[in-house]
Amino acid sequence: MRAGIVLVAGWLAVLFCTGAVQAAEAARGVPDSPTQTAYLAEQLRKDPVYISDQLPREVPRSTAPDFAREARRLGVSTYVIVLPSSSFGAEPSAVLAGVHDRLGRKGLYVAIGDTGIDAVQTYGVRLPGAEDASRATLYELAYDATPREVFRHFVDVVTSGHAHQRAEQARAASEDDPDGPPSVHTDRTDRENQSFVTGIAVTGIPLTALLITVYALQRRRVRRAATAATGGAGSPSAAGSVRVPVTRGGAKAVGGRTTAAGGKATVHGGKKADGGKKARTGGKGSGRIGTGGRKGAGGPGPYPRERLLPLLAAAAVLGGLIAFTATQVFDDTTSGDGSRPTSADMRARIDRVVDGLRRDPLYTDPESPPALDAAERAHLRRRLRALDVPVVIAAVPSSTDDESGGNRELLAKALHTRLRRDLLIVLADPGSGSIDLVNYGTRVDDMYLIDRPRDLSYPQSTDPPLGHRLDQLLTYVSKSPKAKAGHMPYEPPPADDPVEEKALPGLFTGDFEPGLVIGTFLAGLLFGLVAAACGIVRRITRRRRTANGAPGGARSPAPTEPSTAWLRRNARQELDALTAALEPVAALPEDSQRRAWECLDAAALLIDGDSDGRIDADATPAALACAIVLARAGRTAIGEPDAARFVCHRNPLHGVAHKRVQVPPEGGGRARTRARSLPVCEACRLTLGPVLRLRPSGSARRGAHAPYATLPGPLAALGDGTEIDQLTRDVREYFGVH
């Protein structure tokens, strides 16, 4: 009985003392800190939108009217709480339930953290799709969307009437694309990439266009220069003319006319002139006159500067247009939603904490879950008042979105500046449990506090709770030796300006200059690839046409009995094509040059006996056909010298011969007693085609055609399978040119 009476009396004494302490604190004007839900409910009673003052860089409190305007679109009473996500704890819906119980009002309650919507609850109202809209917003928006954009999107989904469908579609899309939706805003890394791409485009595209245009125009100038020099097709003033070769050693051979020092021999229409001196033709084309790649005469030269200047101006204009277009496409100037915090937004938390510390040396953040219970708070207050050193404790969280940018030293400096007295400021983070000390003018040995037995700044999982460690810290302070003078910490660097922090650098800064260099290099590389591809295509096309007997151009039809007009027209075209193909002489192998020039010389001897650069009016069909064959063989020699040795013996106009067949003897003066191996084209190898038949004279309008091998002139030798080299020698010997 006595023991029971003593125990009850002891408990009553404890309760009486605790009540007395609380009453004394209340009498001194230091009421205990309100709970988180009570504080938030009180703030929502003043305004249905509450934005924490801990996020001024990301969500300024001055944007509350924007949230309220969006909330009115829902048509029901809406209460919005914007806090750091860590302040909601593990159960944001429990925080909303507690706030509703304290506030006692019906409506939609929305908890928005710095990463999105954390919870949505309806109390006493019906709003279909609210939960689905929250899930759709989570899946449809990227991680960099601001809370204001998140809430606007949430309202859009709710009012669309298709919240459930959008939520399901967004969830399925997120499973297919683990990277999530694209970013909403352009950050500094994106801007560097944009500047780099812009630099490449500004130089790469115009320079590539300029190089390719000049290359194409230069190629056209080369072709026109070759055509103009030969008086061939494409030169209106010299239509129907052919190129005139000149013999080595100063003699000029023109269609059978040979001129040398001290004598003159003229052969016209296939007849020799007596008493003339003979000149030997040059195999490599040395001493030739005219342009078009002949030795001793250059090509058209570099592109004229007066024509290049307009192209350069056009390229500069194109680069300017690309730069202007880039400024319209990459027009972002900030990486946020455009909201700018005011000076009041930036100092709101400091004002709140300073006001609390002026009334109580222990301040706990009412927006965060309580890290200290009532007993711990009362104990710490007693310890703080008992110290002979002025110490204040501010249990507030820190983040990169607060006014100090997460710098605890800046927060301590701001508090000291506003409190205006020497203090040992203790900053405790209720979320992470870390503790920081900053000494402003108190006579405490800082080295002692730095070398304290346990490091309280970075707690471990096995460490005691925050209240116990703060009590331990105050014990260290009470035992600290006195310093001779007060200590002032180093001045911390200022925090980044919130507007400049979000502002993006200019598009033409940063990696723009490296982009210009890379664009120039890529333009040269692309031009080289285009030029190489064009060269390869030309070479492949030429070889294919060579294999078909008409290299370098579209092969004309090969009729069995061609008319004189057909022969004249094709002779002119083939000689023009051979002349143009011989333009880049320096790029051709020596054997190809020799055989091609010999074919051109021999063809000119056959059809230009008047030495006027035109096809003779009285050129015979056999001479015209022989000139066509020689011109085609010359073009074949340019691409593939060995393929130009033989032509089809059935019809030389078929082109080169790659195979030989055994031909039985035929009647006539040229028949032999046994089968002969004669060259044929691919078509005649499978089935022998008809023999080429020509009129004996080009002047005859009518008359029977005869096999070409029976007509006079060098062409007849092809009926026996004569090589092209032998044919060119026969032509020179026929006209007396050696």
Long-range contacts (C-beta under 8 A, 24 or more apart in sequence): 21-378, 22-378, 25-378, 25-381, 29-359, 30-359, 30-360, 30-381, 32-374, 32-377, 33-363, 33-364, 33-366, 33-370, 33-377, 34-366, 35-366, 35-370, 36-87, 36-95, 36-98, 36-366, 36-367, 36-368, 36-369, 36-370, 37-95, 37-98, 37-99, 37-101, 37-102, 38-102, 39-366, 39-367, 40-81, 40-95, 40-99, 40-102, 40-367, 41-98, 41-99, 41-102, 41-103, 42-102, 44-79, 44-81, 44-99, 44-103, 45-103, 48-77, 48-78, 48-79, 48-80, 48-107, 49-79, 49-80, 49-82, 50-80, 50-81, 50-82, 51-82, 52-82, 52-83, 52-84, 52-87, 52-367, 53-345, 53-348, 53-349, 53-352, 54-83, 54-84, 54-87, 54-349, 54-367, 54-396, 54-397, 54-399, 54-401, 54-402, 55-82, 55-83, 55-84, 55-114, 55-147, 55-399, 55-401, 55-402, 56-341, 56-345, 56-346, 56-348, 56-349, 56-401, 56-402, 56-403, 56-498, 57-341, 57-400, 57-401, 57-402, 57-403, 57-405, 57-498, 57-501, 58-114, 58-146, 58-147, 58-336, 58-401, 59-114, 59-146, 59-147, 59-148, 59-339, 59-401, 60-339, 60-340, 60-341, 60-342, 60-345, 61-344, 61-345, 61-348, 62-339, 62-341, 62-342, 62-344, 62-345, 63-148, 63-339, 66-148, 66-339, 67-148, 67-151, 70-151, 70-152, 70-155, 71-151, 71-155, 73-155, 73-159, 74-108, 74-127, 74-155, 74-158, 74-159, 76-107, 76-108, 76-125, 76-127, 77-105, 77-106, 77-107, 77-108, 77-125, 78-107, 78-108, 78-109, 78-110, 79-103, 79-105, 79-107, 79-108, 79-109, 79-110, 80-110, 80-112, 80-151, 81-109, 81-110, 81-111, 81-112, 82-112, 82-113, 82-147, 83-111, 83-112, 83-113, 83-367, 84-113, 84-114, 84-397, 84-399, 84-401, 85-113, 85-114, 85-115, 85-118, 86-368, 86-397, 86-399, 86-431, 87-113, 87-367, 87-368, 87-369, 87-397, 87-431, 88-113, 88-118, 88-119, 89-369, 92-118, 92-119, 93-119, 93-121, 95-119, 96-121, 97-121, 110-151, 110-154, 112-147, 112-150, 112-151, 113-147, 114-147, 114-399, 114-401, 115-143, 116-141, 116-145, 116-147, 116-150, 117-150, 117-151, 117-154, 127-158, 128-163, 129-157, 129-158, 129-161, 129-163, 129-164, 130-158, 130-163, 132-157, 132-163, 132-164, 132-166, 132-167, 133-157, 133-158, 133-163, 133-166, 133-167, 135-167, 135-170, 135-171, 136-163, 136-166, 136-167, 136-170, 138-170, 139-167, 139-170, 139-171, 139-173, 139-174, 139-181, 140-166, 140-170, 140-181, 141-181, 141-184, 142-180, 142-181, 142-182, 142-183, 142-184, 143-180, 143-183, 144-183, 144-184, 144-185, 144-187, 144-335, 145-184, 145-185, 146-336, 146-337, 146-339, 148-337, 148-339, 149-184, 149-337, 185-332, 185-334, 185-335, 185-336, 185-337, 186-330, 186-332, 186-335, 186-504, 187-335, 188-335, 188-504, 188-505, 191-330, 191-332, 191-504, 191-505, 191-507, 191-510, 192-510, 192-511, 193-511, 194-326, 194-330, 194-507, 195-505, 195-507, 195-508, 195-509, 195-510, 195-511, 195-512, 195-515, 196-510, 196-511, 196-512, 196-514, 196-515, 196-518, 197-515, 198-322, 198-323, 198-326, 198-330, 198-507, 198-508, 198-512, 198-515, 199-511, 199-512, 199-513, 199-514, 199-515, 199-516, 199-517, 199-518, 199-519, 200-515, 200-516, 200-518, 200-519, 200-522, 201-322, 201-326, 201-515, 201-519, 202-319, 202-322, 202-323, 202-326, 202-515, 202-516, 202-519, 203-319, 203-515, 203-516, 203-519, 203-520, 203-523, 204-518, 204-519, 204-520, 204-522, 204-523, 204-526, 205-318, 205-319, 205-322, 205-519, 205-523, 206-315, 206-316, 206-318, 206-319, 206-322, 207-315, 207-519, 207-520, 207-523, 207-524, 208-522, 208-523, 208-526, 208-527, 209-315, 209-318, 210-311, 210-312, 210-314, 210-315, 211-523, 211-524, 211-527, 212-527, 212-530, 213-311, 214-303, 214-308, 214-311, 215-527, 215-530, 215-531, 217-303, 217-307, 218-300, 218-303, 221-300, 221-303, 222-299, 222-300, 222-583, 223-580, 223-583, 224-300, 225-291, 225-292, 225-299, 225-300, 226-291, 226-292, 226-293, 226-579, 226-580, 226-583, 227-576, 227-580, 229-290, 229-291, 229-292, 229-579, 230-290, 230-292, 230-575, 230-576, 230-579, 230-580, 231-613, 232-572, 232-575, 232-576, 232-579, 232-580, 233-572, 233-573, 233-576, 234-576, 238-613, 240-572, 240-614, 240-615, 241-613, 241-614, 241-615, 242-572, 242-575, 242-576, 242-579, 242-603, 242-604, 242-607, 242-608, 242-613, 242-614, 242-615, 243-290, 243-292, 243-575, 243-579, 243-600, 243-604, 243-613, 244-289, 244-290, 244-604, 244-608, 244-611, 244-613, 245-281, 245-285, 245-288, 245-597, 245-600, 245-601, 245-604, 246-287, 246-288, 246-289, 247-279, 247-280, 247-281, 247-282, 247-287, 247-601, 247-737, 248-279, 248-280, 248-281, 248-282, 248-286, 248-287, 249-279, 249-280, 249-282, 249-287, 250-287, 251-279, 253-279, 253-281, 253-601, 253-604, 253-605, 253-737, 254-604, 254-608, 254-609, 254-610, 254-611, 255-604, 255-605, 255-606, 255-607, 255-608, 255-609, 255-610, 255-611, 255-616, 256-605, 256-606, 256-608, 256-609, 256-735, 256-736, 256-737, 257-609, 257-611, 258-735, 258-736, 258-737, 265-736, 267-609, 267-735, 267-736, 268-609, 268-610, 268-616, 269-609, 269-616, 269-618, 269-619, 269-620, 270-609, 270-620, 270-623, 270-712, 270-713, 270-734, 270-735, 272-735, 272-736, 273-736, 276-736, 278-736, 278-737, 278-738, 279-737, 279-738, 280-737, 280-738, 281-598, 281-601, 281-732, 281-737, 281-738, 282-597, 283-594, 283-597, 283-598, 284-590, 284-593, 284-594, 284-597, 285-582, 285-585, 285-593, 285-597, 292-579, 292-580, 292-582, 292-583, 293-582, 293-583, 293-584, 293-585, 293-586, 294-585, 295-585, 299-583, 323-508, 326-507, 327-507, 330-507, 332-504, 333-503, 333-504, 334-502, 334-503, 334-504, 335-502, 335-503, 335-504, 336-502, 340-498, 340-499, 341-498, 346-403, 346-498, 347-403, 349-396, 349-402, 349-403, 350-403, 350-411, 350-414, 350-415, 350-418, 351-418, 353-394, 353-396, 353-415, 354-415, 354-418, 354-419, 356-394, 357-392, 357-394, 357-415, 357-419, 358-419, 361-385, 361-391, 361-392, 361-393, 362-392, 362-393, 362-395, 363-392, 363-393, 363-394, 363-395, 363-396, 364-395, 364-396, 364-430, 365-395, 365-396, 365-397, 365-430, 368-396, 368-397, 368-430, 368-431, 369-430, 370-430, 371-395, 371-428, 371-430, 371-431, 371-433, 371-465, 371-466, 371-467, 372-430, 372-466, 372-467, 372-470, 373-467, 376-467, 376-471, 379-467, 379-471, 380-467, 380-470, 380-471, 380-474, 383-471, 383-474, 384-474, 386-478, 387-474, 387-477, 387-478, 389-424, 389-442, 389-443, 389-444, 389-477, 389-478, 389-480, 390-421, 390-422, 390-423, 390-424, 390-442, 391-423, 391-424, 391-425, 391-426, 391-442, 391-474, 391-477, 392-419, 392-423, 392-424, 392-425, 392-426, 393-426, 393-428, 393-470, 394-425, 394-426, 394-427, 394-428, 395-428, 395-429, 395-430, 395-466, 396-427, 396-428, 396-429, 396-430, 397-429, 397-430, 397-431, 397-432, 398-427, 398-429, 403-495, 404-495, 405-495, 405-496, 407-492, 407-495, 408-436, 408-438, 409-436, 409-438, 409-489, 409-492, 410-492, 410-494, 410-495, 412-436, 412-438, 412-440, 412-489, 413-438, 413-491, 413-492, 416-440, 422-486, 424-477, 426-470, 426-473, 428-466, 428-470, 430-466, 432-459, 433-459, 433-463, 433-465, 433-466, 433-469, 434-458, 434-459, 435-459, 435-466, 435-469, 435-470, 435-473, 437-473, 438-489, 439-486, 439-487, 439-489, 440-486, 440-488, 440-489, 441-486, 441-487, 441-488, 442-486, 442-487, 443-482, 443-483, 443-484, 443-485, 443-486, 444-477, 444-480, 444-482, 444-483, 444-487, 445-480, 445-481, 445-482, 445-483, 446-483, 446-487, 448-476, 448-480, 448-481, 449-476, 449-477, 449-480, 452-476, 539-639, 542-635, 542-638, 542-639, 543-639, 543-640, 546-635, 546-636, 546-639, 546-640, 546-643, 546-656, 547-643, 547-656, 547-658, 548-655, 549-632, 549-636, 549-647, 549-648, 549-654, 549-655, 549-656, 549-681, 550-632, 550-635, 550-655, 551-581, 551-632, 551-635, 551-636, 551-638, 551-639, 552-577, 552-578, 552-580, 552-581, 552-635, 552-638, 552-639, 553-577, 553-635, 555-655, 558-651, 558-653, 558-654, 558-655, 559-653, 560-651, 560-689, 560-690, 560-691, 560-692, 560-693, 561-693, 561-694, 561-705, 562-621, 562-625, 562-653, 562-694, 564-621, 564-624, 564-695, 564-698, 567-621, 567-624, 567-625, 567-628, 567-698, 568-615, 568-619, 568-624, 570-628, 571-603, 571-607, 571-615, 571-619, 571-624, 571-627, 571-628, 571-631, 572-615, 574-627, 574-628, 574-631, 574-632, 574-635, 575-600, 575-603, 575-604, 575-627, 575-631, 577-631, 577-635, 578-603, 578-631, 578-634, 578-635, 581-634, 581-635, 581-638, 582-634, 582-638, 588-638, 589-641, 591-637, 591-641, 592-637, 592-638, 592-639, 592-641, 595-633, 595-634, 595-637, 595-641, 595-644, 595-724, 595-725, 596-634, 596-635, 596-637, 596-638, 597-634, 598-634, 598-725, 598-728, 599-630, 599-631, 599-633, 599-634, 599-637, 599-644, 599-724, 599-728, 600-630, 600-631, 600-634, 601-728, 601-732, 602-630, 602-727, 602-728, 602-731, 602-732, 603-627, 603-630, 603-631, 603-634, 605-731, 605-732, 605-735, 605-737, 606-630, 606-714, 606-731, 618-698, 618-699, 619-698, 620-696, 620-697, 620-698, 620-711, 620-713, 621-694, 621-695, 621-696, 621-697, 621-698, 622-694, 622-708, 622-711, 622-712, 622-713, 622-715, 622-716, 623-713, 623-715, 624-698, 625-652, 625-653, 625-692, 625-694, 625-708, 625-715, 626-652, 626-713, 626-714, 626-715, 626-727, 626-731, 628-653, 629-653, 629-715, 629-718, 629-727, 630-724, 630-727, 630-728, 630-731, 632-656, 633-724, 644-724, 645-723, 645-724, 645-725, 646-679, 646-721, 646-723, 646-724, 647-679, 647-681, 647-718, 647-724, 648-679, 648-680, 648-681, 648-684, 649-678, 649-679, 649-680, 649-718, 649-719, 649-720, 649-721, 650-680, 650-681, 650-684, 650-688, 650-689, 650-690, 650-691, 650-692, 651-684, 651-689, 651-690, 651-691, 651-692, 652-692, 652-708, 652-715, 652-718, 653-692, 654-681, 654-683, 654-684, 654-689, 655-681, 656-681, 657-681, 658-682, 659-685, 660-721, 661-685, 661-688, 663-688, 668-710, 670-709, 670-719, 670-720, 676-720, 676-721, 677-721, 678-720, 678-721, 679-721
